[in-house]
Amino acid sequence: MKSPLPVRDGVNATRLRLPTEGPWDTALDYMLHRWGHIDPEGILQRFDDGEIVGADGAPLHRATPLEEYTFIWYYRTLPSEERLPVELSVLHQDEHIVVVDKPHFLPTTPGGTYIQESALVRLRNKLGLPDLVPMHRLDRMTAGVLLFAVNPETRGRYQVLFERRKVQKEYECVSRVGDEEQFLEQFAEPVTVRNRMVKSRNYLLASVVEGEPNTETRISLLRLDRSSGHPRALFRLEPHTGKTHQLRVHMAGLGAGIMHDPFYPVLLDKAPDDFSRPLQLLARAVRFRDPITHRETEFRSRLELQEAPPAELD
């Protein structure tokens, strides 16, 4: 359902569904019931300023009956946010797509405590592209290649590629090495992990359960660093599905959990972001046949994982 309000400060207007019944006579009564304990004067001011509208864009007033609208739109009051000490870099931009290198710690889209400090809002404001939308997502802690659609008229042609798994994705990660001999034997050849994953109902974590596989990842050892007392390995990960935390769960399940992962294999207590220890997971590349140009296209990240074994070990 298209919003009748334009994007403002890089952020979409919020849609609210009004109840069909209840002890409220007006839309204002209901909104005061929901949020009056937070900012009652602000809610009243929004009605008076015409900033709460129906699907036709008509402003509501204080006496608008509850039953007159099913959905209404309004602008949220944005919280004050401290700028994250990370930067986006644009890898490619044309009239249809924008491709960026997303840094660690920056979420793809607004949510929770991160609104202005999201890749989407930063890019909308920086590039002056209010219609920009992400074609896929990367976890906040994951860095790398991220695609956005620019043009609403051609957006669907790119979305279909992701929906039909016509986009090949390549990741890299760094893991600690335990028993080196066993490790080298385990990853002497590429390993393919297939299992069934589900997300916890009461927390963000994902887990492996019995049942028909709904995830698949091909994992290849690229190089191993034996130069320190704590050997570490660089892997290429090629997911054929896109479940939340799939790569992190698959690596942990192989006994090669990704370095600096606070969730897998062990859930650590929540702590402030440590920008010196980012999750060692990078979306290295995406490949697809461009639906506009019909050319085979690849975008590769210019970022490097800080814990990756040096290339001269190849």
C-alpha positions in Angstrom: 0.0 0.0 0.0 1.7 3.2 -1.2 2.1 5.9 1.4 0.4 9.2 0.6 3.2 11.0 2.4 6.6 11.5 0.8 9.9 10.3 2.3 11.1 12.9 4.8 14.7 13.2 6.0 15.3 9.8 4.3 12.6 8.0 6.4 9.3 6.7 5.3 6.1 7.8 7.0 4.7 5.3 9.4 1.4 3.5 8.6 -1.0 2.7 11.4 -4.1 0.5 11.2 -7.0 1.8 13.2 -9.2 -0.7 15.1 -12.7 -1.3 13.9 -14.2 -1.1 17.4 -13.3 -0.1 20.9 -14.0 2.6 23.5 -12.5 5.3 21.2 -14.7 7.8 19.3 -12.0 9.4 17.2 -8.6 8.6 15.6 -7.1 11.1 18.0 -8.6 9.2 21.0 -7.0 6.0 19.9 -3.6 7.5 19.2 -3.6 9.2 22.7 -4.5 5.8 24.1 -1.5 4.2 22.4 1.1 6.9 22.8 -0.3 9.7 25.0 1.9 8.7 27.9 4.9 9.5 25.7 4.1 12.7 23.9 0.4 13.9 24.1 1.2 17.4 23.0 3.2 16.2 20.0 0.2 14.1 18.9 -2.2 17.0 19.2 0.2 19.2 17.3 0.5 16.7 14.4 -3.3 16.7 14.0 -3.4 20.5 14.1 -0.5 20.7 11.5 -2.2 18.3 9.1 0.6 15.8 9.4 -1.6 12.8 10.0 -3.4 11.7 6.8 -5.6 9.0 5.3 -4.9 6.9 2.2 -6.2 9.7 0.0 -3.7 12.1 1.6 -6.5 14.1 3.3 -5.4 15.4 6.7 -7.3 14.2 9.8 -8.5 16.6 12.4 -9.1 16.2 16.1 -12.7 15.1 15.6 -12.2 12.7 12.7 -14.3 9.6 13.6 -12.4 6.4 14.3 -14.4 4.5 11.7 -13.7 6.9 8.9 -10.3 5.4 8.1 -8.7 1.9 8.2 -5.1 3.1 7.7 -3.5 6.4 8.5 0.0 7.7 7.9 2.2 10.1 10.0 5.8 11.0 10.5 7.5 9.7 13.7 9.5 11.9 15.9 13.0 10.7 15.2 15.2 10.0 18.2 18.6 11.7 18.6 21.3 9.3 17.3 25.0 9.4 17.7 26.7 8.9 14.3 28.4 5.5 14.0 32.1 5.8 13.3 31.8 3.9 10.0 31.4 5.0 6.4 29.6 3.7 3.3 31.3 3.8 -0.1 29.5 3.6 -3.4 30.8 1.0 -5.8 28.4 1.7 -8.7 25.5 4.0 -9.5 23.3 4.3 -12.5 19.6 5.2 -13.2 18.4 1.8 -11.9 20.7 0.6 -9.1 23.2 1.8 -6.5 25.7 -0.7 -5.2 27.6 0.0 -2.0 30.2 -1.4 0.4 28.3 -1.5 3.7 30.6 -1.3 6.7 30.3 -3.5 9.8 27.9 -2.2 12.5 25.6 -0.2 10.1 22.2 -1.8 9.7 20.7 -2.1 6.2 17.3 -0.5 7.1 15.9 1.6 9.9 14.8 -0.3 13.0 15.0 -0.2 16.8 17.5 2.4 17.9 18.9 2.9 14.4 16.9 5.1 12.1 19.1 7.8 10.5 22.1 5.5 11.2 21.1 2.9 8.6 22.5 2.4 5.2 19.2 3.1 3.5 18.6 6.5 5.2 22.2 7.6 4.9 22.1 6.9 1.2 18.7 8.5 0.6 20.0 11.7 2.2 23.5 11.6 0.7 22.4 10.9 -2.9 19.1 12.7 -2.9 17.2 9.5 -3.8 14.0 9.2 -1.7 12.7 6.2 -3.7 15.8 4.1 -2.9 15.0 0.6 -1.5 17.3 -2.3 -0.7 17.1 -5.4 -2.9 18.4 -7.6 -0.1 19.8 -7.3 3.4 23.0 -7.8 5.3 23.1 -8.2 9.1 24.2 -5.1 11.0 27.4 -6.9 11.9 28.2 -8.1 8.4 30.0 -5.9 5.9 30.2 -6.0 2.1 28.3 -5.6 -1.2 24.7 -4.4 -0.9 22.3 -3.5 -3.8 19.6 -0.8 -3.8 17.0 -0.1 -6.5 16.7 3.5 -7.6 13.8 3.5 -10.1 10.4 2.3 -8.9 9.5 1.5 -12.5 12.3 -1.0 -12.9 12.7 -2.1 -9.3 10.5 -5.2 -9.7 12.8 -6.6 -12.4 15.7 -6.7 -9.9 13.5 -8.0 -7.1 12.5 -11.0 -9.2 16.2 -12.0 -9.5 16.5 -12.3 -5.7 13.1 -14.0 -5.3 14.0 -16.6 -7.9 17.6 -17.1 -6.6 19.1 -15.8 -9.8 21.7 -13.9 -7.9 24.9 -15.7 -6.9 26.4 -14.5 -3.6 29.9 -15.0 -2.4 31.0 -14.3 1.2 34.3 -14.6 3.1 34.8 -15.3 6.8 37.7 -15.8 9.2 37.6 -18.6 11.8 39.9 -19.8 14.5 41.6 -23.2 14.0 41.6 -25.8 16.8 43.2 -29.2 16.0 45.1 -28.2 12.8 45.5 -31.8 11.5 41.8 -32.5 11.9 40.9 -29.1 10.5 42.9 -29.6 7.3 41.4 -33.1 6.9 37.9 -31.7 7.4 38.3 -28.9 4.8 40.6 -30.7 2.4 37.7 -30.4 -0.1 34.8 -28.0 -0.2 32.1 -28.9 2.3 28.4 -28.4 1.6 26.1 -28.0 4.6 22.4 -28.6 4.2 20.0 -28.5 7.1 16.7 -27.1 8.5 17.0 -23.8 10.4 14.3 -22.0 12.3 14.4 -18.7 14.3 13.6 -18.7 18.0 10.2 -17.2 18.7 11.5 -15.2 21.7 14.9 -14.2 20.5 17.0 -13.4 17.4 18.9 -16.6 17.5 18.5 -19.3 14.8 18.9 -23.0 15.4 19.1 -26.3 13.5 16.1 -28.7 13.8 15.1 -32.0 12.3 13.2 -31.9 9.0 13.5 -31.1 5.3 16.5 -28.9 4.7 15.8 -25.3 3.9 19.4 -24.0 3.9 22.4 -24.8 1.9 26.0 -23.4 1.9 29.1 -24.5 0.1 32.2 -23.8 2.2 35.8 -23.7 0.8 39.1 -23.2 2.7 41.1 -20.4 1.0 44.1 -20.1 3.1 45.4 -20.9 6.6 47.7 -18.8 8.8 50.0 -20.9 11.1 52.3 -18.0 12.0 50.8 -17.1 15.3 49.9 -19.1 18.4 46.3 -19.0 17.4 46.0 -20.2 13.8 43.2 -18.8 11.8 41.6 -19.6 8.4 40.0 -17.7 5.6 36.9 -19.3 4.0 34.8 -18.7 0.9 31.1 -19.2 1.6 28.6 -19.7 -1.2 25.0 -19.7 0.1 22.3 -21.1 -2.1 19.6 -20.0 0.4 19.3 -16.9 2.5 18.0 -17.7 6.0 18.8 -15.2 8.8 22.2 -16.0 10.3 22.6 -19.0 8.0 26.3 -18.6 7.4 27.1 -18.0 11.1 25.1 -21.1 12.2 26.7 -23.3 9.5 30.2 -22.3 10.4 29.6 -22.8 14.1 28.1 -26.2 13.4 31.3 -27.3 11.7 33.3 -26.2 14.8 34.7 -23.2 12.9 32.7 -20.4 14.4 33.3 -17.0 12.8 35.7 -14.8 14.7 34.1 -12.1 17.0 30.6 -13.6 16.6 28.7 -12.8 19.9 25.8 -15.2 19.1 27.3 -18.5 17.7 28.4 -21.0 18.9 27.9 -19.3 22.4 25.5 -16.4 23.1 27.5 -13.7 24.9 26.0 -11.1 27.2 24.9 -8.0 25.4 27.7 -5.4 25.3 28.3 -2.0 23.6 29.7 -2.3 20.1 33.5 -2.9 20.0 34.5 -1.2 16.7 37.9 -2.8 17.0 36.5 -6.3 16.8 34.0 -6.5 14.0 32.4 -9.8 13.0 34.7 -11.4 10.5 32.1 -11.9 7.8 32.1 -10.1 4.5 29.8 -10.2 1.5 32.5 -10.3 -1.1 30.6 -10.4 -4.3 27.2 -10.7 -6.1 26.8 -11.9 -9.7 23.7 -11.9 -11.9 22.4 -11.3 -15.4 21.3 -7.6 -15.4 17.6 -7.5 -16.4 18.0 -4.1 -18.1 21.3 -4.5 -20.0 21.1 -8.3 -20.2 24.8 -8.5 -19.4 26.5 -10.8 -16.9 27.3 -8.5 -14.0 29.5 -8.8 -11.0 30.1 -6.4 -8.1 33.0 -7.1 -5.7 33.7 -5.6 -2.3 36.9 -3.5 -1.8 36.9 -4.2 1.9 39.1 -6.7 3.7 38.6 -8.6 6.9 41.0 -7.4 9.5 41.7 -10.9 10.8 42.2 -12.5 7.4 45.5 -14.4 6.8 47.8 -12.4 4.6 47.5 -13.1 0.9 51.2 -14.1 0.6 50.3 -17.3 2.4 48.7 -18.5 -0.8 
